[in-house]
Amino acid sequence: MSRYIATRAIRGANALVGEAEAMLEQALSEKGPDTPVAFPNTAYHLPVIFGMTGKEIAHLGELPEILVQARSLLHPTPSREHWTPYLGETLDSGMATLLAAETIEAIRYVYGLQPESMPGFELAGGTSFTSPDMNGGGNQPPNGHLNGAIDDIQLRSWGIQLVDGRMPGFAAIVGCASSNEAAVQIVRELQRRNILCFLSGNVNGHSIIDQLHEEGVELGYDTYTVPFGTDTISAIYALGFATRSALTFGGLKGGQPREILNYNKDRVFAFVLALGEVDDLKYSAAAGAINFGFPVIADTVIPQILPTGITTYEHVVSMPWNEIDGANDTEKAERLVQKCIEVRGVKVRVANVPVPVPYGSAFEGEVVRKADMRAEFGGRDSRCFEYLKMAKLDELTDGKIEVIGRGLSDVPDQGSMDMAILIEVAGRQMEQDFEPVLERQIHYFVNGASGIQHIGQRDITWIRLSTKAAEAGFDMEHFGKILHARFHSDFGAIVDKVQVTIITEPEEVEARLEEARAAYDFRNKRLADLTDTAVDEFYSCTLCQSFAPNHVCIVSPERLGLCGAYNWLDCKASFSINPTGPNQPIKLGRIIDPVRGYWEGTNAYARIGSHGVVEEVAMYSIMENPMTACGCFECIMMLIPEANGVMVVSREDTSMTPAGMTFSTLAGMAGGGIQTPGVMGVGKYYLISPKFISADGGFKRVVWMSSVLKDGMAEELKMVAEREGDAELIDRVADERSVTTVEELLPWLEENGHPALTMDPII
Amino acid sequence: MPVEIPKDSWPGSVNTVTLGATGDQGGSRTSTVTIGGEQSLPFMHFENPTPHRPVIAMEVAAARPADWSAVLLEAWGSTLDDPAVWARACEDAGADLIVLQFGLKGSDDGPVSAEFAVEVVKEVMDSTGLPLVVLGPGQAEIDNSILVPIADATKGERIVLGLCEEGNYRTIVAAAMANDHLVLGKTPMDVNLAKQLNILMTDMGLPLDRIVMDPTTGALGYGIEYGYSVMERLRLAALQGDAMTQLPMLVTPGVETWKTKESKVGAGIPDEWGEWAERGVNWETLTAVALIEAGADVVVLRHPQSLVRVRAAIAELTASETA
């Protein structure tokens, strides 16, 4: 906490409470205690006072007790000599300021001083008043004054959109921008993102409201830009709006301050944008906003409060206008607004994928044949790769899509071109480990566009673009647009900014490919280092409980889900995106048996997840409490007692196995969430894990496996053989080409010297 | 020889939910309907009495339905042209609740609009005193566009608003919370998805006694066993104490059965299928009764004769409790 800010906020609060007291005293003597006080068209009384204290103020005579409460929240300014904690004092002062400010506005309504008059001003829709003076008579638009407090009708319309996310948040803009042009651009940038703007305050008598008015910007409900008043005190209406949101849509009652403030912190994505010089009163009002979890961003040099605490992220951030990078006010405004969004954690939605061709998952399987092809990237004649990396929030401009090199028009019909798709993402919740998880989505995202075919990944990517798509106007930049939109819509929980660079310039592609390959390599090593002993939680996967109600997968770094689609990192990312979803962290707790793979946490979860059907699960054994299976397994493993080992049958293998059953017959035994020692469904990459049935002897127990596995994973299996100390190991494993019965199996294994025959009995 | 009936004792129970509000309670209904509260599997009265019998809701379409079976068109006749008249007829026929179903069309075949929707709801509320369930066409954006204004226009009536699904639950829940209504959460036949939606809805602050869930079901011969099994598992979990499954269930056998070939087609079918209208009513009745035995608290029906038969079945199932 900055002592400077604390001092000024506390000083400002003291002054305002004093001012309110003086005003109230005068009003009581002039108008009497029975004079009604109210904001127009609201059922929430004076909303901040009602929310924070539960008091339903209806008359002037009830206000003194509010100011007594406000005064009790005041503190002396921090000492210059002695350090004391002053966060609490500052927040108290902020709250006192809000109570005082609302009292002042209520008194002003009594005197007809609110809404603030502004001759010649026309509201583009606004709160209506019962007084004909205020409404301009008849059906005329309300003219000659600003809006003042927001009425309940508008609150309902906007509040629901704030709660359900259609409206990402609101900006309480206080002060005056460095120029009229800057004011216009800032508001435009906010409007463009559907963020509601509340305007108040001034600097040396000039307000952002004046600035926008001078520039002919329409202000009012209709333009989502509401002019409250030209002083800082009128900013209280923003917090009245926030309080009423919590009361209306959060099921909360007046007098639940803690719940109301938390509701706003968690659900109403608002922030204060302080433009121009920040005086004592603005500091104290800002301290009031921080109580709601609304951070403050200033376009001038002020001390910052960066640690997280009351707000979700930073409390006070300074971004001096003249130091913002940008060629013009538009670019500067964009940066400033981006910063606000970032500091508050506002989630901006991208509704549609802006491409000139139909888009949807229905097009994912589409094939573009050579004859229908406009151009291709990758494949035989060109290189194509994709690489997604994490960047820092301030390094990226969200939505920026850059194409470096030739465009589609430079490619001959049915020709090819090198292409690199570089995606940089940043987000508060983003982790480097999520890079490959997100990168793998490119395949689905790009394929969703009609007329685009995407195959492969990393540096074996191969993309085809159909003539029809090209004729419809699909160009290189649209790859970026798709990715920007989809990463926001599908991964908004972890991704705040997405920037895409499409490179077709061959030398540049080459250079970037080196970088990407280094990253791929790094990730491979990272995955290899990611062992079960290196983490303290595994993940559950209950995705398949819809048809196997009592099955639960426990996914560890060294044992991926049996479907092959979810590894530990996928589950981790899935949990970040969807905290109530099917992948929940399982805290391991005490290890019970490191060999078979029992932890207190995994056993406890197995019981809960299987609804009591499974008592214990051994992570590394097929013989004792093996993990259950739904039915989605890539492979089925089964004990062959005669051979002292196991066989592994691939889903793609329809031939007879030494167990006397084909895959489909075996599937009936392995699936359904039943624990059957000696039978297990697994993902094929589990075969190469060092933890592959390690309690039972590991890979050397495999006496038979479908040839499709041997061929498809030849490289990986070779490494397993080396790890097991027998380079010929895979050749000693039988497959359906050599053996289909158990009678044939034994002599074959003996002939080929399979190690299982001399291992300890598996049973 | 006396036979000892084994009794289960469950730690959990289903939430009690009251639909509709009378004049005293801030609404305008002449009666309210209370559902839920079960402490045992359905009709295990020797363990615990059935606290609230399953109730029967009749479906009323906001605009004359274009795709309903001729059997239904004949049964209801011209009442189908006016939802208010139709709702009144349902009340007279003995329905406990009205489910007002909006489609994509409004008046004069135009797209359904907020004004049309509010007007129809008001007309229906004027003609019947029964509590209401109001359902949008099931497309998140359109549901939002009509349910929010309906909620605003009927504050305090404790209407059940639906469909509240993963894609729009925030909007519907917020509208319900702002106007003292209830919501119907619908998920596609999956225990975990149902639980997840319930978690998300309650996380917004909506009390559990204002949520009813539709776990989705199928008609007899068209996946009823799948739906039955999901309902059964939800109810077992509820009785075992899982708070996020302890919601009363509303299911729609009317919608499901009247789109099957057996109920919809009257010509070019084998003689042994029997008389068309009888077959349709049987299909709806059997489906509804099976779902009631799976734990349904509300069944939504279409044919007036099914109402009579399902009512009789409920009476039989609870006969020993009332004797």
Chai-1 contact restraints between the chains, C-beta under 6 A:
chainA,res_idxA,chainB,res_idxB,connection_type,confidence,min_distance_angstrom,max_distance_angstrom,comment,restraint_id
A,I160,B,A174,contact,1.0,0.0,6.0,A-B,restraint_1
A,V163,B,R170,contact,1.0,0.0,6.0,A-B,restraint_2
A,V163,B,A174,contact,1.0,0.0,6.0,A-B,restraint_3
A,D164,B,R170,contact,1.0,0.0,6.0,A-B,restraint_4
A,D164,B,T171,contact,1.0,0.0,6.0,A-B,restraint_5
A,D164,B,A174,contact,1.0,0.0,6.0,A-B,restraint_6
A,T248,B,A178,contact,1.0,0.0,6.0,A-B,restraint_7
A,F249,B,A174,contact,1.0,0.0,6.0,A-B,restraint_8
A,F249,B,M177,contact,1.0,0.0,6.0,A-B,restraint_9
A,F249,B,A178,contact,1.0,0.0,6.0,A-B,restraint_10
A,G250,B,G205,contact,1.0,0.0,6.0,A-B,restraint_11
A,G251,B,M177,contact,1.0,0.0,6.0,A-B,restraint_12
A,G251,B,G205,contact,1.0,0.0,6.0,A-B,restraint_13
A,T542,B,N192,contact,1.0,0.0,6.0,A-B,restraint_14
A,Q545,B,N192,contact,1.0,0.0,6.0,A-B,restraint_15
A,S546,B,D190,contact,1.0,0.0,6.0,A-B,restraint_16
A,P549,B,R233,contact,1.0,0.0,6.0,A-B,restraint_17
A,T580,B,Q196,contact,1.0,0.0,6.0,A-B,restraint_18
A,T580,B,I199,contact,1.0,0.0,6.0,A-B,restraint_19
